[in-house]
Amino acid sequence: MSGFHPSSAAIGAATLRATHLLLDEAPWALEDRFALRLPGLPGGGALRGALSRLQQEFAWRRDKD
C-alpha cells in the first residue's frame, strides 16, 4: 500500500501505548512493543525526552501556583 499515512488518531493512540511501556512497570494493561517502532512515532529515546520535558513543564506549572 504505497502512500499510506496513519491518521493522527492512530498515531496518538500508538504513542500512548508506547508511553505506557516506558512509564509504567509490568504487568502492563497492553504490552504493545510494536508501537515503539511504528513509523511516524518518535523512538524510545525521543519519546522519553519528550515525556521528561512534559513532566518538567507540569511540575513548573504546579509549583508556580
VMD Tcl script that draws the C-alpha trace (Angstrom):
set ca {
  {0.00 0.00 0.00}
  {2.06 2.96 -1.19}
  {1.29 6.42 0.07}
  {-0.38 5.16 3.23}
  {-0.27 7.61 6.12}
  {-1.74 6.73 9.53}
  {-4.32 9.13 10.91}
  {-3.42 11.47 13.75}
  {-5.76 9.45 15.98}
  {-3.84 6.24 15.19}
  {-0.51 7.94 15.86}
  {-1.83 9.39 19.12}
  {-3.14 6.03 20.32}
  {0.13 4.26 19.44}
  {2.10 6.99 21.21}
  {0.05 6.46 24.36}
  {0.57 2.69 24.17}
  {4.33 3.21 23.78}
  {4.33 5.70 26.67}
  {2.56 3.12 28.84}
  {5.52 0.75 28.29}
  {8.08 3.43 29.11}
  {6.48 4.91 32.22}
  {4.67 2.07 33.91}
  {6.10 -1.08 35.40}
  {5.00 -4.55 34.31}
  {2.48 -6.04 34.20}
  {1.11 -3.72 31.53}
  {-2.55 -3.48 30.58}
  {-1.42 -3.71 26.96}
  {2.14 -4.66 26.01}
  {2.43 -3.19 22.52}
  {6.16 -3.25 21.82}
  {5.46 -2.69 18.14}
  {4.15 0.80 18.97}
  {7.68 1.85 19.94}
  {8.85 1.16 16.37}
  {5.95 2.49 14.30}
  {6.82 4.93 11.51}
  {5.80 8.46 12.39}
  {6.31 7.92 16.11}
  {9.34 9.12 17.99}
  {11.67 6.31 19.02}
  {12.01 5.27 22.65}
  {14.77 7.79 23.40}
  {12.94 10.69 21.76}
  {9.72 9.70 23.49}
  {11.47 9.55 26.87}
  {12.93 13.02 26.25}
  {9.56 14.46 25.29}
  {7.95 12.90 28.36}
  {10.67 14.29 30.58}
  {10.12 17.79 29.19}
  {6.36 17.47 29.72}
  {6.84 16.30 33.30}
  {9.13 19.26 33.99}
  {6.59 21.66 32.46}
  {3.75 20.21 34.54}
  {5.87 20.38 37.69}
  {6.77 24.01 36.96}
  {3.11 24.92 36.44}
  {2.06 23.05 39.58}
  {4.74 24.70 41.70}
  {4.04 28.14 40.23}
  {0.50 28.19 41.67}
}
mol new
graphics top color blue
foreach p $ca { graphics top sphere $p radius 0.5 }
foreach p [lrange $ca 0 end-1] q [lrange $ca 1 end] { graphics top cylinder $p $q radius 0.2 }
display resetview
